[in-house]
Amino acid sequence: MLKLSDKWGQILNDEAETGMGYQVVSVHLRDGRAFDGVVVIDSSMMKLNAHTSDVPFVDDDIADIVLTHDKRAAKLIP
């Protein structure tokens, strides 16, 4: 899991939840890579999807976070 900085937490806190206490987002990195189906818990903790908690980047790598609510990409539903 990755602890998000206050910058991202404040942005996500103003957005709607995908489900109770979580959001599904796409994360765009400064190097051009993008990760879909990322789960953010309580606008502060990020994990790659519902079943994988390892995150292959750090907060400073993030260029943008886009709320998608895509539960399939997050592997929350089959």
PDB file with one MODEL, atoms N, CA, C and O in Angstrom:
MODEL        1
ATOM      1  N   MET A   1       0.836  -1.191   0.000  1.00  0.00           N
ATOM      2  CA  MET A   1       0.000   0.000   0.000  1.00  0.00           C
ATOM      3  C   MET A   1       0.872   1.241   0.000  1.00  0.00           C
ATOM      4  O   MET A   1       2.018   1.222   0.447  1.00  0.00           O
ATOM      5  N   LEU A   2       0.312   2.294  -0.501  1.00  0.00           N
ATOM      6  CA  LEU A   2       1.019   3.569  -0.575  1.00  0.00           C
ATOM      7  C   LEU A   2       0.207   4.624   0.156  1.00  0.00           C
ATOM      8  O   LEU A   2      -0.976   4.807  -0.130  1.00  0.00           O
ATOM      9  N   LYS A   3       0.828   5.311   1.088  1.00  0.00           N
ATOM     10  CA  LYS A   3       0.188   6.431   1.789  1.00  0.00           C
ATOM     11  C   LYS A   3       0.266   7.640   0.878  1.00  0.00           C
ATOM     12  O   LYS A   3       1.355   8.064   0.489  1.00  0.00           O
ATOM     13  N   LEU A   4      -0.894   8.198   0.536  1.00  0.00           N
ATOM     14  CA  LEU A   4      -0.933   9.366  -0.336  1.00  0.00           C
ATOM     15  C   LEU A   4      -0.639  10.640   0.441  1.00  0.00           C
ATOM     16  O   LEU A   4      -0.951  10.749   1.627  1.00  0.00           O
ATOM     17  N   SER A   5      -0.041  11.591  -0.242  1.00  0.00           N
ATOM     18  CA  SER A   5       0.218  12.896   0.377  1.00  0.00           C
ATOM     19  C   SER A   5      -1.101  13.636   0.578  1.00  0.00           C
ATOM     20  O   SER A   5      -2.124  13.283  -0.009  1.00  0.00           O
ATOM     21  N   ASP A   6      -1.058  14.648   1.402  1.00  0.00           N
ATOM     22  CA  ASP A   6      -2.241  15.472   1.661  1.00  0.00           C
ATOM     23  C   ASP A   6      -2.780  16.095   0.374  1.00  0.00           C
ATOM     24  O   ASP A   6      -3.987  16.295   0.241  1.00  0.00           O
ATOM     25  N   LYS A   7      -1.892  16.403  -0.571  1.00  0.00           N
ATOM     26  CA  LYS A   7      -2.314  16.991  -1.852  1.00  0.00           C
ATOM     27  C   LYS A   7      -3.355  16.109  -2.519  1.00  0.00           C
ATOM     28  O   LYS A   7      -4.437  16.578  -2.873  1.00  0.00           O
ATOM     29  N   TRP A   8      -3.033  14.830  -2.693  1.00  0.00           N
ATOM     30  CA  TRP A   8      -3.948  13.907  -3.366  1.00  0.00           C
ATOM     31  C   TRP A   8      -5.145  13.588  -2.483  1.00  0.00           C
ATOM     32  O   TRP A   8      -6.263  13.442  -2.978  1.00  0.00           O
ATOM     33  N   GLY A   9      -4.919  13.481  -1.186  1.00  0.00           N
ATOM     34  CA  GLY A   9      -6.010  13.198  -0.268  1.00  0.00           C
ATOM     35  C   GLY A   9      -7.092  14.270  -0.314  1.00  0.00           C
ATOM     36  O   GLY A   9      -8.283  13.958  -0.294  1.00  0.00           O
ATOM     37  N   GLN A  10      -6.678  15.524  -0.375  1.00  0.00           N
ATOM     38  CA  GLN A  10      -7.650  16.619  -0.438  1.00  0.00           C
ATOM     39  C   GLN A  10      -8.436  16.593  -1.743  1.00  0.00           C
ATOM     40  O   GLN A  10      -9.644  16.830  -1.752  1.00  0.00           O
ATOM     41  N   ILE A  11      -7.751  16.305  -2.841  1.00  0.00           N
ATOM     42  CA  ILE A  11      -8.421  16.230  -4.140  1.00  0.00           C
ATOM     43  C   ILE A  11      -9.440  15.097  -4.140  1.00  0.00           C
ATOM     44  O   ILE A  11     -10.582  15.289  -4.556  1.00  0.00           O
ATOM     45  N   LEU A  12      -9.031  13.916  -3.675  1.00  0.00           N
ATOM     46  CA  LEU A  12      -9.930  12.766  -3.680  1.00  0.00           C
ATOM     47  C   LEU A  12     -11.049  12.902  -2.665  1.00  0.00           C
ATOM     48  O   LEU A  12     -12.147  12.387  -2.877  1.00  0.00           O
ATOM     49  N   ASN A  13     -10.786  13.579  -1.581  1.00  0.00           N
ATOM     50  CA  ASN A  13     -11.800  13.769  -0.552  1.00  0.00           C
ATOM     51  C   ASN A  13     -13.005  14.544  -1.084  1.00  0.00           C
ATOM     52  O   ASN A  13     -14.121  14.377  -0.591  1.00  0.00           O
ATOM     53  N   ASP A  14     -12.780  15.386  -2.087  1.00  0.00           N
ATOM     54  CA  ASP A  14     -13.861  16.178  -2.685  1.00  0.00           C
ATOM     55  C   ASP A  14     -14.644  15.402  -3.746  1.00  0.00           C
ATOM     56  O   ASP A  14     -15.650  15.895  -4.255  1.00  0.00           O
ATOM     57  N   GLU A  15     -14.191  14.199  -4.080  1.00  0.00           N
ATOM     58  CA  GLU A  15     -14.832  13.387  -5.116  1.00  0.00           C
ATOM     59  C   GLU A  15     -15.756  12.330  -4.494  1.00  0.00           C
ATOM     60  O   GLU A  15     -15.621  11.986  -3.320  1.00  0.00           O
ATOM     61  N   ALA A  16     -16.682  11.833  -5.291  1.00  0.00           N
ATOM     62  CA  ALA A  16     -17.622  10.806  -4.841  1.00  0.00           C
ATOM     63  C   ALA A  16     -16.912   9.475  -4.601  1.00  0.00           C
ATOM     64  O   ALA A  16     -15.902   9.169  -5.235  1.00  0.00           O
ATOM     65  N   GLU A  17     -17.458   8.700  -3.681  1.00  0.00           N
ATOM     66  CA  GLU A  17     -16.925   7.366  -3.419  1.00  0.00           C
ATOM     67  C   GLU A  17     -17.481   6.380  -4.443  1.00  0.00           C
ATOM     68  O   GLU A  17     -18.609   6.538  -4.912  1.00  0.00           O
ATOM     69  N   THR A  18     -16.694   5.368  -4.788  1.00  0.00           N
ATOM     70  CA  THR A  18     -17.158   4.279  -5.629  1.00  0.00           C
ATOM     71  C   THR A  18     -18.026   3.345  -4.800  1.00  0.00           C
ATOM     72  O   THR A  18     -19.036   2.824  -5.275  1.00  0.00           O
ATOM     73  N   GLY A  19     -17.623   3.146  -3.571  1.00  0.00           N
ATOM     74  CA  GLY A  19     -18.347   2.332  -2.604  1.00  0.00           C
ATOM     75  C   GLY A  19     -18.023   2.884  -1.230  1.00  0.00           C
ATOM     76  O   GLY A  19     -17.284   3.860  -1.105  1.00  0.00           O
ATOM     77  N   MET A  20     -18.567   2.271  -0.214  1.00  0.00           N
ATOM     78  CA  MET A  20     -18.389   2.809   1.138  1.00  0.00           C
ATOM     79  C   MET A  20     -16.914   2.822   1.543  1.00  0.00           C
ATOM     80  O   MET A  20     -16.318   1.774   1.794  1.00  0.00           O
ATOM     81  N   GLY A  21     -16.334   4.029   1.602  1.00  0.00           N
ATOM     82  CA  GLY A  21     -14.970   4.196   2.080  1.00  0.00           C
ATOM     83  C   GLY A  21     -13.881   3.991   1.045  1.00  0.00           C
ATOM     84  O   GLY A  21     -12.702   3.992   1.396  1.00  0.00           O
ATOM     85  N   TYR A  22     -14.239   3.815  -0.225  1.00  0.00           N
ATOM     86  CA  TYR A  22     -13.193   3.630  -1.235  1.00  0.00           C
ATOM     87  C   TYR A  22     -13.583   4.268  -2.561  1.00  0.00           C
ATOM     88  O   TYR A  22     -14.753   4.537  -2.833  1.00  0.00           O
ATOM     89  N   GLN A  23     -12.548   4.500  -3.383  1.00  0.00           N
ATOM     90  CA  GLN A  23     -12.711   5.016  -4.731  1.00  0.00           C
ATOM     91  C   GLN A  23     -11.853   4.169  -5.666  1.00  0.00           C
ATOM     92  O   GLN A  23     -10.816   3.645  -5.259  1.00  0.00           O
ATOM     93  N   VAL A  24     -12.284   4.037  -6.915  1.00  0.00           N
ATOM     94  CA  VAL A  24     -11.474   3.383  -7.944  1.00  0.00           C
ATOM     95  C   VAL A  24     -11.019   4.471  -8.911  1.00  0.00           C
ATOM     96  O   VAL A  24     -11.822   5.251  -9.423  1.00  0.00           O
ATOM     97  N   VAL A  25      -9.710   4.500  -9.145  1.00  0.00           N
ATOM     98  CA  VAL A  25      -9.108   5.562  -9.942  1.00  0.00           C
ATOM     99  C   VAL A  25      -8.132   4.997 -10.970  1.00  0.00           C
ATOM    100  O   VAL A  25      -7.749   3.829 -10.910  1.00  0.00           O
ATOM    101  N   SER A  26      -7.743   5.846 -11.905  1.00  0.00           N
ATOM    102  CA  SER A  26      -6.598   5.607 -12.780  1.00  0.00           C
ATOM    103  C   SER A  26      -5.506   6.561 -12.326  1.00  0.00           C
ATOM    104  O   SER A  26      -5.759   7.736 -12.056  1.00  0.00           O
ATOM    105  N   VAL A  27      -4.299   6.045 -12.247  1.00  0.00           N
ATOM    106  CA  VAL A  27      -3.158   6.857 -11.821  1.00  0.00           C
ATOM    107  C   VAL A  27      -2.239   7.061 -13.014  1.00  0.00           C
ATOM    108  O   VAL A  27      -1.815   6.096 -13.651  1.00  0.00           O
ATOM    109  N   HIS A  28      -1.933   8.311 -13.314  1.00  0.00           N
ATOM    110  CA  HIS A  28      -1.042   8.659 -14.417  1.00  0.00           C
ATOM    111  C   HIS A  28       0.264   9.164 -13.814  1.00  0.00           C
ATOM    112  O   HIS A  28       0.279  10.082 -12.994  1.00  0.00           O
ATOM    113  N   LEU A  29       1.358   8.540 -14.242  1.00  0.00           N
ATOM    114  CA  LEU A  29       2.666   8.892 -13.695  1.00  0.00           C
ATOM    115  C   LEU A  29       3.386   9.896 -14.587  1.00  0.00           C
ATOM    116  O   LEU A  29       3.068  10.041 -15.767  1.00  0.00           O
ATOM    117  N   ARG A  30       4.346  10.574 -14.008  1.00  0.00           N
ATOM    118  CA  ARG A  30       5.142  11.573 -14.734  1.00  0.00           C
ATOM    119  C   ARG A  30       5.913  10.961 -15.902  1.00  0.00           C
ATOM    120  O   ARG A  30       6.203  11.647 -16.882  1.00  0.00           O
ATOM    121  N   ASP A  31       6.250   9.656 -15.800  1.00  0.00           N
ATOM    122  CA  ASP A  31       7.018   9.010 -16.873  1.00  0.00           C
ATOM    123  C   ASP A  31       6.136   8.484 -18.008  1.00  0.00           C
ATOM    124  O   ASP A  31       6.634   7.840 -18.931  1.00  0.00           O
ATOM    125  N   GLY A  32       4.823   8.756 -17.944  1.00  0.00           N
ATOM    126  CA  GLY A  32       3.912   8.359 -19.011  1.00  0.00           C
ATOM    127  C   GLY A  32       3.143   7.076 -18.754  1.00  0.00           C
ATOM    128  O   GLY A  32       2.172   6.794 -19.456  1.00  0.00           O
ATOM    129  N   ARG A  33       3.549   6.299 -17.774  1.00  0.00           N
ATOM    130  CA  ARG A  33       2.815   5.073 -17.465  1.00  0.00           C
ATOM    131  C   ARG A  33       1.485   5.423 -16.801  1.00  0.00           C
ATOM    132  O   ARG A  33       1.339   6.467 -16.166  1.00  0.00           O
ATOM    133  N   ALA A  34       0.515   4.510 -16.969  1.00  0.00           N
ATOM    134  CA  ALA A  34      -0.784   4.675 -16.323  1.00  0.00           C
ATOM    135  C   ALA A  34      -1.207   3.350 -15.715  1.00  0.00           C
ATOM    136  O   ALA A  34      -0.921   2.288 -16.267  1.00  0.00           O
ATOM    137  N   PHE A  35      -1.883   3.411 -14.587  1.00  0.00           N
ATOM    138  CA  PHE A  35      -2.381   2.235 -13.886  1.00  0.00           C
ATOM    139  C   PHE A  35      -3.879   2.415 -13.674  1.00  0.00           C
ATOM    140  O   PHE A  35      -4.315   3.357 -13.013  1.00  0.00           O
ATOM    141  N   ASP A  36      -4.666   1.495 -14.246  1.00  0.00           N
ATOM    142  CA  ASP A  36      -6.114   1.533 -14.093  1.00  0.00           C
ATOM    143  C   ASP A  36      -6.530   0.605 -12.960  1.00  0.00           C
ATOM    144  O   ASP A  36      -5.787  -0.302 -12.585  1.00  0.00           O
ATOM    145  N   GLY A  37      -7.708   0.835 -12.422  1.00  0.00           N
ATOM    146  CA  GLY A  37      -8.253  -0.038 -11.398  1.00  0.00           C
ATOM    147  C   GLY A  37      -7.564   0.060 -10.056  1.00  0.00           C
ATOM    148  O   GLY A  37      -7.550  -0.903  -9.289  1.00  0.00           O
ATOM    149  N   VAL A  38      -6.991   1.219  -9.765  1.00  0.00           N
ATOM    150  CA  VAL A  38      -6.312   1.424  -8.489  1.00  0.00           C
ATOM    151  C   VAL A  38      -7.367   1.764  -7.434  1.00  0.00           C
ATOM    152  O   VAL A  38      -8.257   2.581  -7.674  1.00  0.00           O
ATOM    153  N   VAL A  39      -7.258   1.133  -6.274  1.00  0.00           N
ATOM    154  CA  VAL A  39      -8.213   1.352  -5.191  1.00  0.00           C
ATOM    155  C   VAL A  39      -7.613   2.322  -4.178  1.00  0.00           C
ATOM    156  O   VAL A  39      -6.492   2.131  -3.706  1.00  0.00           O
ATOM    157  N   VAL A  40      -8.372   3.362  -3.853  1.00  0.00           N
ATOM    158  CA  VAL A  40      -7.967   4.325  -2.829  1.00  0.00           C
ATOM    159  C   VAL A  40      -8.942   4.181  -1.660  1.00  0.00           C
ATOM    160  O   VAL A  40     -10.158   4.257  -1.836  1.00  0.00           O
ATOM    161  N   ILE A  41      -8.396   3.977  -0.485  1.00  0.00           N
ATOM    162  CA  ILE A  41      -9.203   3.765   0.712  1.00  0.00           C
ATOM    163  C   ILE A  41      -9.167   5.034   1.559  1.00  0.00           C
ATOM    164  O   ILE A  41      -8.098   5.533   1.909  1.00  0.00           O
ATOM    165  N   ASP A  42     -10.347   5.541   1.879  1.00  0.00           N
ATOM    166  CA  ASP A  42     -10.489   6.739   2.719  1.00  0.00           C
ATOM    167  C   ASP A  42      -9.624   7.910   2.248  1.00  0.00           C
ATOM    168  O   ASP A  42      -9.104   8.664   3.071  1.00  0.00           O
ATOM    169  N   SER A  43      -9.471   8.066   0.958  1.00  0.00           N
ATOM    170  CA  SER A  43      -8.724   9.180   0.349  1.00  0.00           C
ATOM    171  C   SER A  43      -7.282   9.277   0.821  1.00  0.00           C
ATOM    172  O   SER A  43      -6.658  10.330   0.694  1.00  0.00           O
ATOM    173  N   SER A  44      -6.740   8.176   1.370  1.00  0.00           N
ATOM    174  CA  SER A  44      -5.382   8.295   1.895  1.00  0.00           C
ATOM    175  C   SER A  44      -4.470   7.112   1.586  1.00  0.00           C
ATOM    176  O   SER A  44      -3.256   7.294   1.495  1.00  0.00           O
ATOM    177  N   MET A  45      -5.003   5.924   1.425  1.00  0.00           N
ATOM    178  CA  MET A  45      -4.181   4.737   1.164  1.00  0.00           C
ATOM    179  C   MET A  45      -4.518   4.177  -0.209  1.00  0.00           C
ATOM    180  O   MET A  45      -5.690   4.048  -0.563  1.00  0.00           O
ATOM    181  N   MET A  46      -3.492   3.846  -0.977  1.00  0.00           N
ATOM    182  CA  MET A  46      -3.675   3.369  -2.338  1.00  0.00           C
ATOM    183  C   MET A  46      -3.128   1.959  -2.471  1.00  0.00           C
ATOM    184  O   MET A  46      -2.050   1.656  -1.960  1.00  0.00           O
ATOM    185  N   LYS A  47      -3.874   1.091  -3.162  1.00  0.00           N
ATOM    186  CA  LYS A  47      -3.345  -0.213  -3.534  1.00  0.00           C
ATOM    187  C   LYS A  47      -3.709  -0.473  -4.984  1.00  0.00           C
ATOM    188  O   LYS A  47      -4.701   0.054  -5.488  1.00  0.00           O
ATOM    189  N   LEU A  48      -2.909  -1.280  -5.646  1.00  0.00           N
ATOM    190  CA  LEU A  48      -3.021  -1.430  -7.090  1.00  0.00           C
ATOM    191  C   LEU A  48      -4.386  -1.948  -7.521  1.00  0.00           C
ATOM    192  O   LEU A  48      -4.944  -1.456  -8.502  1.00  0.00           O
ATOM    193  N   ASN A  49      -4.930  -2.918  -6.817  1.00  0.00           N
ATOM    194  CA  ASN A  49      -6.302  -3.358  -7.051  1.00  0.00           C
ATOM    195  C   ASN A  49      -6.792  -4.059  -5.792  1.00  0.00           C
ATOM    196  O   ASN A  49      -6.095  -4.075  -4.778  1.00  0.00           O
ATOM    197  N   ALA A  50      -7.963  -4.625  -5.852  1.00  0.00           N
ATOM    198  CA  ALA A  50      -8.558  -5.208  -4.646  1.00  0.00           C
ATOM    199  C   ALA A  50      -7.742  -6.365  -4.079  1.00  0.00           C
ATOM    200  O   ALA A  50      -7.861  -6.678  -2.894  1.00  0.00           O
ATOM    201  N   HIS A  51      -6.917  -7.006  -4.905  1.00  0.00           N
ATOM    202  CA  HIS A  51      -6.207  -8.207  -4.469  1.00  0.00           C
ATOM    203  C   HIS A  51      -4.694  -8.049  -4.389  1.00  0.00           C
ATOM    204  O   HIS A  51      -4.007  -8.975  -3.958  1.00  0.00           O
ATOM    205  N   THR A  52      -4.165  -6.913  -4.789  1.00  0.00           N
ATOM    206  CA  THR A  52      -2.726  -6.680  -4.775  1.00  0.00           C
ATOM    207  C   THR A  52      -2.440  -5.386  -4.028  1.00  0.00           C
ATOM    208  O   THR A  52      -2.943  -4.324  -4.396  1.00  0.00           O
ATOM    209  N   SER A  53      -1.638  -5.477  -2.990  1.00  0.00           N
ATOM    210  CA  SER A  53      -1.364  -4.258  -2.229  1.00  0.00           C
ATOM    211  C   SER A  53      -0.034  -3.611  -2.606  1.00  0.00           C
ATOM    212  O   SER A  53       0.224  -2.475  -2.207  1.00  0.00           O
ATOM    213  N   ASP A  54       0.819  -4.305  -3.363  1.00  0.00           N
ATOM    214  CA  ASP A  54       2.090  -3.709  -3.787  1.00  0.00           C
ATOM    215  C   ASP A  54       1.835  -2.607  -4.813  1.00  0.00           C
ATOM    216  O   ASP A  54       1.059  -2.788  -5.751  1.00  0.00           O
ATOM    217  N   VAL A  55       2.486  -1.483  -4.629  1.00  0.00           N
ATOM    218  CA  VAL A  55       2.349  -0.348  -5.549  1.00  0.00           C
ATOM    219  C   VAL A  55       3.738  -0.046  -6.106  1.00  0.00           C
ATOM    220  O   VAL A  55       4.651   0.264  -5.341  1.00  0.00           O
ATOM    221  N   PRO A  56       3.919  -0.134  -7.453  1.00  0.00           N
ATOM    222  CA  PRO A  56       5.246   0.026  -8.054  1.00  0.00           C
ATOM    223  C   PRO A  56       5.663   1.472  -8.339  1.00  0.00           C
ATOM    224  O   PRO A  56       6.413   1.728  -9.281  1.00  0.00           O
ATOM    225  N   PHE A  57       5.186   2.399  -7.540  1.00  0.00           N
ATOM    226  CA  PHE A  57       5.572   3.799  -7.692  1.00  0.00           C
ATOM    227  C   PHE A  57       5.415   4.487  -6.340  1.00  0.00           C
ATOM    228  O   PHE A  57       4.843   3.922  -5.407  1.00  0.00           O
ATOM    229  N   VAL A  58       5.930   5.714  -6.245  1.00  0.00           N
ATOM    230  CA  VAL A  58       5.805   6.504  -5.019  1.00  0.00           C
ATOM    231  C   VAL A  58       4.948   7.736  -5.308  1.00  0.00           C
ATOM    232  O   VAL A  58       4.684   8.064  -6.465  1.00  0.00           O
ATOM    233  N   ASP A  59       4.530   8.396  -4.267  1.00  0.00           N
ATOM    234  CA  ASP A  59       3.649   9.558  -4.390  1.00  0.00           C
ATOM    235  C   ASP A  59       4.233  10.621  -5.328  1.00  0.00           C
ATOM    236  O   ASP A  59       3.498  11.211  -6.119  1.00  0.00           O
ATOM    237  N   ASP A  60       5.523  10.868  -5.251  1.00  0.00           N
ATOM    238  CA  ASP A  60       6.151  11.898  -6.097  1.00  0.00           C
ATOM    239  C   ASP A  60       6.118  11.552  -7.586  1.00  0.00           C
ATOM    240  O   ASP A  60       6.295  12.439  -8.422  1.00  0.00           O
ATOM    241  N   ASP A  61       5.894  10.269  -7.938  1.00  0.00           N
ATOM    242  CA  ASP A  61       5.812   9.852  -9.335  1.00  0.00           C
ATOM    243  C   ASP A  61       4.475  10.216  -9.975  1.00  0.00           C
ATOM    244  O   ASP A  61       4.366  10.246 -11.200  1.00  0.00           O
ATOM    245  N   ILE A  62       3.462  10.491  -9.161  1.00  0.00           N
ATOM    246  CA  ILE A  62       2.102  10.687  -9.657  1.00  0.00           C
ATOM    247  C   ILE A  62       1.949  12.074 -10.291  1.00  0.00           C
ATOM    248  O   ILE A  62       2.255  13.097  -9.681  1.00  0.00           O
ATOM    249  N   ALA A  63       1.460  12.069 -11.546  1.00  0.00           N
ATOM    250  CA  ALA A  63       1.161  13.326 -12.244  1.00  0.00           C
ATOM    251  C   ALA A  63      -0.314  13.670 -12.111  1.00  0.00           C
ATOM    252  O   ALA A  63      -0.674  14.843 -12.006  1.00  0.00           O
ATOM    253  N   ASP A  64      -1.181  12.640 -12.116  1.00  0.00           N
ATOM    254  CA  ASP A  64      -2.614  12.886 -12.039  1.00  0.00           C
ATOM    255  C   ASP A  64      -3.319  11.632 -11.539  1.00  0.00           C
ATOM    256  O   ASP A  64      -2.851  10.513 -11.745  1.00  0.00           O
ATOM    257  N   ILE A  65      -4.445  11.842 -10.882  1.00  0.00           N
ATOM    258  CA  ILE A  65      -5.315  10.760 -10.446  1.00  0.00           C
ATOM    259  C   ILE A  65      -6.700  11.079 -10.982  1.00  0.00           C
ATOM    260  O   ILE A  65      -7.239  12.156 -10.731  1.00  0.00           O
ATOM    261  N   VAL A  66      -7.284  10.120 -11.734  1.00  0.00           N
ATOM    262  CA  VAL A  66      -8.584  10.326 -12.362  1.00  0.00           C
ATOM    263  C   VAL A  66      -9.569   9.314 -11.789  1.00  0.00           C
ATOM    264  O   VAL A  66      -9.344   8.107 -11.875  1.00  0.00           O
ATOM    265  N   LEU A  67     -10.642   9.798 -11.214  1.00  0.00           N
ATOM    266  CA  LEU A  67     -11.673   8.940 -10.650  1.00  0.00           C
ATOM    267  C   LEU A  67     -12.424   8.246 -11.778  1.00  0.00           C
ATOM    268  O   LEU A  67     -12.922   8.907 -12.689  1.00  0.00           O
ATOM    269  N   THR A  68     -12.512   6.896 -11.725  1.00  0.00           N
ATOM    270  CA  THR A  68     -13.185   6.152 -12.786  1.00  0.00           C
ATOM    271  C   THR A  68     -14.365   5.321 -12.285  1.00  0.00           C
ATOM    272  O   THR A  68     -15.305   5.070 -13.040  1.00  0.00           O
ATOM    273  N   HIS A  69     -14.330   4.897 -11.041  1.00  0.00           N
ATOM    274  CA  HIS A  69     -15.350   4.002 -10.468  1.00  0.00           C
ATOM    275  C   HIS A  69     -15.379   2.656 -11.186  1.00  0.00           C
ATOM    276  O   HIS A  69     -16.388   1.954 -11.109  1.00  0.00           O
ATOM    277  N   ASP A  70     -14.323   2.275 -11.872  1.00  0.00           N
ATOM    278  CA  ASP A  70     -14.289   1.041 -12.665  1.00  0.00           C
ATOM    279  C   ASP A  70     -13.992  -0.175 -11.780  1.00  0.00           C
ATOM    280  O   ASP A  70     -12.835  -0.547 -11.587  1.00  0.00           O
ATOM    281  N   LYS A  71     -15.049  -0.783 -11.249  1.00  0.00           N
ATOM    282  CA  LYS A  71     -14.906  -1.912 -10.333  1.00  0.00           C
ATOM    283  C   LYS A  71     -14.313  -3.136 -11.017  1.00  0.00           C
ATOM    284  O   LYS A  71     -13.626  -3.928 -10.371  1.00  0.00           O
ATOM    285  N   ARG A  72     -14.564  -3.304 -12.302  1.00  0.00           N
ATOM    286  CA  ARG A  72     -13.967  -4.456 -13.021  1.00  0.00           C
ATOM    287  C   ARG A  72     -12.458  -4.331 -13.110  1.00  0.00           C
ATOM    288  O   ARG A  72     -11.740  -5.304 -12.881  1.00  0.00           O
ATOM    289  N   ALA A  73     -11.972  -3.148 -13.438  1.00  0.00           N
ATOM    290  CA  ALA A  73     -10.529  -2.932 -13.525  1.00  0.00           C
ATOM    291  C   ALA A  73      -9.862  -3.141 -12.172  1.00  0.00           C
ATOM    292  O   ALA A  73      -8.713  -3.577 -12.098  1.00  0.00           O
ATOM    293  N   ALA A  74     -10.584  -2.830 -11.109  1.00  0.00           N
ATOM    294  CA  ALA A  74     -10.040  -2.989  -9.754  1.00  0.00           C
ATOM    295  C   ALA A  74     -10.190  -4.411  -9.243  1.00  0.00           C
ATOM    296  O   ALA A  74      -9.760  -4.733  -8.135  1.00  0.00           O
ATOM    297  N   LYS A  75     -10.813  -5.271 -10.069  1.00  0.00           N
ATOM    298  CA  LYS A  75     -11.060  -6.670  -9.710  1.00  0.00           C
ATOM    299  C   LYS A  75     -11.960  -6.790  -8.482  1.00  0.00           C
ATOM    300  O   LYS A  75     -11.832  -7.723  -7.690  1.00  0.00           O
ATOM    301  N   LEU A  76     -12.873  -5.829  -8.340  1.00  0.00           N
ATOM    302  CA  LEU A  76     -13.853  -5.894  -7.268  1.00  0.00           C
ATOM    303  C   LEU A  76     -15.056  -6.736  -7.668  1.00  0.00           C
ATOM    304  O   LEU A  76     -15.757  -7.275  -6.812  1.00  0.00           O
ATOM    305  N   ILE A  77     -15.296  -6.850  -8.995  1.00  0.00           N
ATOM    306  CA  ILE A  77     -16.337  -7.721  -9.532  1.00  0.00           C
ATOM    307  C   ILE A  77     -15.741  -8.470 -10.719  1.00  0.00           C
ATOM    308  O   ILE A  77     -14.842  -7.953 -11.381  1.00  0.00           O
ATOM    309  N   PRO A  78     -16.226  -9.682 -11.001  1.00  0.00           N
ATOM    310  CA  PRO A  78     -15.673 -10.460 -12.126  1.00  0.00           C
ATOM    311  C   PRO A  78     -16.021  -9.871 -13.478  1.00  0.00           C
ATOM    312  O   PRO A  78     -15.626 -10.416 -14.509  1.00  0.00           O
TER     313      PRO A  78
ENDMDL
END
